[in-house]
Amino acid sequence: MKTTFKSSARKALLIPIFIGLSALLLTSCGKKNPLGVCTSGQNTFTANQELAINDNTVYKQLAQTFVAASTTSISTVQVYLFKDGTLADAETVTAEIWSNNATTSQPSALQGSGSVTANKITANGSFVSITISATNLTRTQTYWLVLRTSYAQSAVNLIKWARTSGTTDVLTNGQAYYINFNGGATYQTTGANQDFAFRIGDCIS
């Protein structure tokens, strides 16, 4: 089954996801939110804007960079995921937080990680909470949120991560990246002004 943003219902559901990601340094949700990714705003969505993880053509791993607005410790991340086709319940999506190599603009050192099983991810898509090992973030430093999977490469049975269309740069201090399945270990941008849907910090619903 192919999941896209084509229907108006899907658009109505997902438009709030990225609302105000550009207000990265703000506080929202009525409590301290170190990374400010739950505030309100607007973004334009187009069809087929989610990307597959570990497909059999291009995308092996996906990643999103962000800048910590305060020095804090986190133990949960949320990512907006879809499940296509059929996957065993025990297959996993692993979320990792990496520091940034300022020279190469690539992930440097693993800071924390955790996994969620495929049975927690739906075809219609939703924010999925992933508990990670306690991870310390330092204000103004860039980090990478990397997603990898346990299942074999596939064109139909896989997990997808929602992203913006790139019409507007909604997260000015971040960027969506991928590793090419046939192209080594260097992350490349998915396209100008594009970001994956995620939440980090105290603003976890």
C-alpha positions in Angstrom: 0.0 0.0 0.0 1.4 3.4 -1.0 0.8 6.2 1.6 0.9 9.8 0.4 -0.3 13.3 1.3 -2.7 13.4 -1.6 -6.0 13.6 0.2 -7.3 16.7 1.8 -7.8 14.8 5.0 -4.1 13.8 5.1 -3.1 17.4 4.5 -5.4 18.6 7.2 -3.9 16.1 9.6 -0.3 16.8 8.8 -0.2 20.6 8.3 0.0 21.2 12.1 3.0 18.9 12.3 5.5 21.4 11.0 3.6 24.5 12.1 6.2 26.9 13.6 9.3 24.7 13.4 11.0 27.9 12.4 10.4 29.2 15.9 13.1 26.9 17.1 14.1 29.0 20.1 10.7 29.7 21.5 8.8 28.1 24.4 5.5 26.3 23.8 3.1 23.7 25.1 2.7 25.6 28.4 6.1 24.4 29.7 9.8 24.6 29.0 10.6 23.3 25.5 14.3 23.4 24.9 14.0 22.9 21.1 10.7 24.6 20.5 9.4 22.3 17.8 5.8 22.3 18.8 4.9 26.0 18.2 2.3 27.2 15.7 2.8 28.4 12.1 2.1 27.2 8.5 3.7 25.1 5.8 2.6 24.0 2.3 2.5 20.2 1.7 2.6 18.4 -1.6 2.0 14.8 -2.5 4.6 12.1 -1.8 6.6 14.1 0.6 7.4 11.3 3.0 10.7 9.4 2.3 11.2 5.7 2.8 13.9 4.3 5.1 16.0 1.5 3.7 14.2 1.2 0.3 15.9 -0.7 -2.5 16.7 2.3 -4.7 18.0 5.4 -3.0 17.4 6.0 0.7 19.3 3.8 3.1 19.2 6.0 6.2 17.5 9.3 6.9 18.6 12.1 9.2 17.6 15.6 10.4 19.9 18.2 11.9 18.9 20.7 14.6 20.4 23.2 17.0 19.9 22.9 20.7 18.4 26.1 22.1 19.5 25.3 25.7 21.7 22.9 27.6 19.5 20.0 28.6 19.1 16.3 28.8 16.5 14.4 26.7 15.3 10.8 26.9 12.5 10.8 24.3 12.1 11.8 20.6 9.0 11.7 18.4 9.1 11.2 14.7 6.1 11.2 12.2 6.2 7.8 10.6 4.1 5.7 8.1 4.1 2.0 7.5 3.8 0.7 4.0 3.1 -2.9 3.0 3.7 -5.7 5.5 6.4 -5.8 8.2 6.9 -8.3 11.0 5.9 -6.7 14.3 9.4 -7.2 15.8 11.1 -5.2 13.0 12.5 -1.9 14.4 13.2 1.7 13.7 16.1 3.0 15.7 16.5 6.7 16.5 20.0 8.0 17.2 21.3 11.4 18.3 24.8 12.2 17.0 27.0 15.2 17.6 28.1 17.2 14.5 31.5 17.4 12.9 31.8 21.1 12.2 34.5 20.4 9.6 32.8 17.8 7.5 29.2 18.7 8.4 28.6 15.0 9.1 27.6 13.0 12.2 30.6 12.7 14.6 29.9 10.7 17.8 26.8 8.8 18.9 25.2 10.5 22.0 22.1 8.3 22.6 19.7 5.9 20.9 16.6 3.8 21.2 14.2 1.8 19.1 10.5 1.3 18.4 8.9 -1.8 16.9 7.0 -1.8 13.6 3.7 -2.7 15.3 3.7 0.8 16.9 3.6 2.4 13.4 0.4 2.8 11.4 -0.4 3.1 7.7 -2.2 6.4 8.2 0.9 7.9 10.0 1.3 9.5 13.4 4.0 10.9 15.7 5.7 7.8 17.3 7.5 8.2 20.6 10.9 6.5 20.9 12.6 6.3 24.3 16.4 6.8 24.0 19.2 6.6 26.4 19.7 9.8 28.4 21.3 12.3 26.0 22.9 15.6 27.0 22.5 18.5 24.5 24.6 21.7 24.7 23.1 25.1 23.8 23.9 26.3 20.2 25.5 23.0 19.2 24.3 21.2 16.1 23.0 17.6 16.4 21.8 14.9 14.1 18.7 12.8 14.6 19.3 9.6 12.5 16.8 6.9 11.7 17.8 3.4 10.6 15.8 0.2 10.4 16.2 -3.5 11.0 14.2 -4.9 8.0 15.8 -5.9 4.6 15.8 -3.4 1.8 12.4 -3.3 0.0 10.4 -1.3 -2.5 7.0 -2.0 -0.8 7.5 -3.2 2.8 9.0 -0.3 4.7 8.7 2.7 7.0 8.5 6.3 5.8 9.3 9.6 7.5 7.2 12.6 6.8 8.9 15.8 5.6 8.1 19.3 4.3 7.9 20.1 0.7 10.7 22.7 0.7 8.4 25.5 -0.4 9.2 27.3 2.8 12.2 26.8 5.1 10.3 26.0 8.3 13.4 25.0 10.3 16.1 27.5 9.6 18.6 25.8 11.9 18.1 22.3 10.4 18.0 20.2 7.3 16.8 16.8 6.0 19.5 14.4 4.9 19.9 10.9 3.5 22.6 8.3 2.8 22.3 6.8 -0.7 21.9 3.1 -0.7 24.5 2.8 -3.5 26.7 5.7 -2.5 28.8 5.1 0.6 28.4 6.7 4.0 28.2 10.4 3.3 24.9 12.2 4.1 23.4 14.4 1.4 20.6 16.9 1.6 17.2 15.6 0.4 16.5 19.1 -1.1 16.7 22.8 -0.3 14.6 23.9 2.7 13.3 20.4 3.5 12.9 19.1 7.0 11.6 15.8 8.5 8.8 15.9 11.1 10.1 15.5 14.6 9.7 16.6 18.2 12.5 16.8 20.8 12.5 18.1 24.4 9.7 18.7 26.9 7.1 19.3 24.2 6.1 15.7 23.8 2.4 14.9 23.7 
